[in-house]
Amino acid sequence: MSLLATVLLALLGISAVLTTALGIYAFRHREEPGATAFVVLMGVLALWALSYGLGLVTADRFWRITLLRCVWFSTGTIEVWLLLFALAYTGHDEFVSRRTVAGLLVFPATVLVGVWTNDFHHLFWQQHNIVEAGGLVLVDPVWGPLFWAEVVYTYLLVAVASALLIRLIYQSDYLYTDQSALLLVGIATPFVASAADVFVFADRPAIDPTPYAFTVTGVAFAYALF
């Protein structure tokens, strides 16, 4: 295994440990606005880093694809937890209810079903190309229509969450500028990385930079929240 591969795996391990620690800390201080959604967010980020890291060192095709599917428990729901966090943090707690959560999770649940049953319909992935490079096992998928629908849904919810934080800055006469700016950085960083992975590196197998970028999200959100 190359030095670069070792560093990349080590960073994923650090990300998993850090997000888990932040989630535990937030759980102990869950009376803060948005802390409950933050706990779930840190949990799915830790799962993402762990399952993605294991996938990078798994050469067997069946288990490599299985771990890739496990990643979508995180990537397929993370936009919901971001929006719920933004709603609670900006004082819109009345919208954070079981009905809201259930409604927002309907489409992600559909995506997860599509991911795990893809062999029967190929609506999410049309095919997988597995490539070993530098000691890492990379997957180069050809995306189907359900994936692109998920991308639209994700970016829509992220846009709403960002708008809520920007609105907070103006409504508070810039009292929460520093905190909101941190939150916006925490949202923007991984989704710029995600957009690069989907639209820039889509024509070749490459490391997904998104789980690394989400470490920035965890630290920024924790600092702004606590």
C-alpha positions as CSV (number, residue, x, y, z in Angstrom):
1,M,0.0,0.0,0.0
2,S,1.3,3.4,-0.9
3,L,2.0,6.2,1.5
4,L,-0.8,8.2,0.0
5,A,-3.3,5.4,0.5
6,T,-2.2,5.0,4.1
7,V,-2.7,8.7,4.7
8,L,-6.1,8.7,3.1
9,L,-7.2,5.7,5.2
10,A,-5.8,7.3,8.4
11,L,-7.7,10.5,7.7
12,L,-11.0,8.5,7.4
13,G,-10.2,6.9,10.7
14,I,-9.6,10.2,12.3
15,S,-12.9,11.5,10.8
16,A,-14.8,8.5,12.2
17,V,-13.4,9.0,15.7
18,L,-13.8,12.8,15.7
19,T,-17.4,12.8,14.5
20,T,-18.3,10.0,17.0
21,A,-16.7,12.1,19.8
22,L,-18.6,15.2,18.7
23,G,-21.9,13.2,18.6
24,I,-21.3,11.9,22.1
25,Y,-20.6,15.5,23.4
26,A,-23.7,16.8,21.6
27,F,-25.8,14.1,23.1
28,R,-24.7,15.2,26.6
29,H,-25.7,18.8,25.8
30,R,-28.8,18.0,23.7
31,E,-30.7,20.9,25.4
32,E,-29.0,23.2,22.9
33,P,-31.1,24.1,19.8
34,G,-30.2,21.8,17.0
35,A,-28.2,19.4,19.2
36,T,-30.4,16.4,18.6
37,A,-30.2,16.7,14.8
38,F,-26.4,17.3,15.2
39,V,-26.1,14.0,17.1
40,V,-27.7,12.1,14.2
41,L,-25.7,14.0,11.7
42,M,-22.4,13.0,13.4
43,G,-23.6,9.4,13.6
44,V,-24.2,9.2,9.8
45,L,-20.9,10.9,9.1
46,A,-19.0,8.4,11.3
47,L,-20.8,5.5,9.5
48,W,-19.9,7.1,6.1
49,A,-16.2,7.4,7.0
50,L,-16.1,3.9,8.4
51,S,-17.9,2.1,5.6
52,Y,-16.1,4.1,2.9
53,G,-12.7,3.4,4.5
54,L,-13.4,-0.4,4.7
55,G,-14.6,-0.3,1.1
56,L,-11.3,1.1,0.0
57,V,-9.4,-2.0,1.3
58,T,-12.0,-4.6,0.2
59,A,-11.1,-6.3,-3.1
60,D,-13.9,-8.9,-3.1
61,R,-16.5,-7.6,-5.5
62,F,-19.6,-8.7,-3.5
63,W,-18.4,-7.1,-0.2
64,R,-17.0,-4.0,-2.0
65,I,-20.5,-3.3,-3.5
66,T,-22.1,-4.2,-0.1
67,L,-20.0,-1.6,1.6
68,L,-20.8,0.9,-1.1
69,R,-24.4,0.4,-0.4
70,C,-23.9,0.9,3.3
71,V,-22.4,4.3,2.5
72,W,-25.8,5.3,1.2
73,F,-27.4,5.1,4.7
74,S,-25.3,8.3,5.2
75,T,-25.2,9.9,1.8
76,G,-28.9,9.2,1.1
77,T,-30.1,10.9,4.4
78,I,-27.5,13.4,5.3
79,E,-29.4,16.3,3.6
80,V,-32.4,15.7,5.9
81,W,-30.3,16.0,9.1
82,L,-28.6,19.1,7.8
83,L,-32.0,20.7,7.1
84,L,-33.4,19.7,10.5
85,F,-30.4,21.1,12.2
86,A,-30.7,24.4,10.4
87,L,-34.5,24.6,11.3
88,A,-33.8,24.0,15.0
89,Y,-30.8,26.2,15.1
90,T,-32.6,29.2,13.5
91,G,-35.5,29.0,15.8
92,H,-38.0,27.1,13.6
93,D,-38.5,24.3,16.1
94,E,-42.2,24.1,15.2
95,F,-41.3,22.5,11.9
96,V,-39.1,19.9,13.6
97,S,-41.7,17.2,14.3
98,R,-42.1,13.5,13.7
99,R,-44.4,14.3,10.7
100,T,-41.7,16.6,9.2
101,V,-39.0,14.0,9.7
102,A,-41.1,11.2,8.3
103,G,-42.0,13.4,5.3
104,L,-38.4,14.4,4.6
105,L,-37.3,10.8,4.8
106,V,-39.8,9.4,2.3
107,F,-37.6,10.0,-0.7
108,P,-34.3,9.0,1.0
109,A,-36.0,5.7,2.0
110,T,-37.0,5.2,-1.6
111,V,-33.4,5.8,-2.7
112,L,-32.1,3.3,-0.1
113,V,-34.6,0.6,-1.4
114,G,-33.4,1.4,-4.9
115,V,-29.7,1.1,-3.9
116,W,-30.2,-2.3,-2.2
117,T,-32.5,-3.7,-5.0
118,N,-30.5,-2.2,-7.9
119,D,-29.6,-5.6,-9.3
120,F,-33.2,-6.0,-10.3
121,H,-33.8,-2.7,-12.1
122,H,-30.5,-0.8,-12.5
123,L,-32.2,2.6,-11.8
124,F,-29.5,3.7,-9.4
125,W,-26.3,2.2,-10.9
126,Q,-26.3,1.0,-14.4
127,Q,-23.0,-0.8,-13.8
128,H,-19.9,-0.8,-11.5
129,N,-16.3,-0.8,-12.6
130,I,-14.0,-1.8,-9.8
131,V,-10.3,-0.6,-10.1
132,E,-7.4,-1.2,-7.8
133,A,-5.0,1.8,-7.7
134,G,-2.2,2.5,-5.2
135,G,-3.4,-0.2,-2.9
136,L,-7.0,1.1,-2.8
137,V,-10.1,-0.4,-4.3
138,L,-12.0,2.2,-6.2
139,V,-15.5,2.0,-7.7
140,D,-16.3,3.8,-11.0
141,P,-20.1,3.6,-11.3
142,V,-22.3,4.6,-14.3
143,W,-25.2,6.4,-12.6
144,G,-28.9,5.8,-13.3
145,P,-31.9,8.2,-13.1
146,L,-32.6,7.5,-9.4
147,F,-29.2,8.8,-8.5
148,W,-29.7,12.0,-10.4
149,A,-33.1,12.5,-8.7
150,E,-31.3,12.0,-5.3
151,V,-28.7,14.7,-6.3
152,V,-31.5,17.2,-7.0
153,Y,-33.3,16.4,-3.7
154,T,-30.0,16.7,-1.8
155,Y,-29.0,20.1,-3.3
156,L,-32.6,21.4,-2.8
157,L,-32.6,20.7,0.9
158,V,-29.0,22.0,1.3
159,A,-30.1,25.2,-0.4
160,V,-33.0,25.6,2.0
161,A,-30.7,25.0,5.0
162,S,-28.3,27.6,3.7
163,A,-31.0,30.1,3.1
164,L,-32.2,29.7,6.7
165,L,-28.7,30.5,8.0
166,I,-28.3,33.5,5.7
167,R,-31.7,34.8,6.8
168,L,-30.7,34.4,10.5
169,I,-27.7,36.7,9.9
170,Y,-29.9,39.5,8.5
171,Q,-32.7,39.1,11.0
172,S,-30.4,39.2,14.0
173,D,-28.7,42.4,12.8
174,Y,-25.5,40.4,12.3
175,L,-25.4,39.2,16.0
176,Y,-25.0,35.6,14.8
177,T,-22.7,36.4,11.8
178,D,-19.7,34.4,13.1
179,Q,-21.8,31.3,14.0
180,S,-23.8,31.4,10.8
181,A,-20.7,31.9,8.7
182,L,-19.2,28.8,10.3
183,L,-22.3,26.8,9.6
184,L,-22.3,28.0,6.0
185,V,-18.7,26.9,5.6
186,G,-19.6,23.6,7.2
187,I,-22.4,23.1,4.6
188,A,-20.5,24.5,1.6
189,T,-17.3,22.6,2.0
190,P,-18.6,19.0,1.6
191,F,-21.1,19.9,-1.1
192,V,-18.5,21.6,-3.2
193,A,-16.4,18.4,-2.7
194,S,-19.5,16.3,-3.6
195,A,-20.2,18.4,-6.7
196,A,-16.6,17.9,-7.8
197,D,-16.9,14.1,-7.3
198,V,-20.1,13.9,-9.3
199,F,-19.4,16.3,-12.1
200,V,-15.6,16.7,-12.4
201,F,-14.3,13.2,-11.5
202,A,-17.2,11.3,-12.9
203,D,-15.3,10.1,-16.0
204,R,-12.7,8.1,-14.0
205,P,-12.3,6.2,-10.8
206,A,-11.2,8.5,-8.0
207,I,-11.3,9.0,-4.2
208,D,-14.5,10.6,-3.1
209,P,-13.4,13.8,-1.3
210,T,-16.8,14.3,0.4
211,P,-16.3,12.2,3.6
212,Y,-13.1,14.0,4.2
213,A,-14.7,17.4,3.7
214,F,-17.5,16.5,6.1
215,T,-14.9,16.5,8.9
216,V,-14.9,20.3,8.5
217,T,-18.7,20.2,8.8
218,G,-18.5,18.5,12.2
219,V,-15.9,20.8,13.6
220,A,-17.6,24.0,12.3
221,F,-21.1,22.9,13.5
222,A,-19.8,21.9,16.9
223,Y,-18.0,25.2,17.4
224,A,-21.0,27.3,16.3
225,L,-23.4,25.2,18.4
226,F,-21.5,24.9,21.7
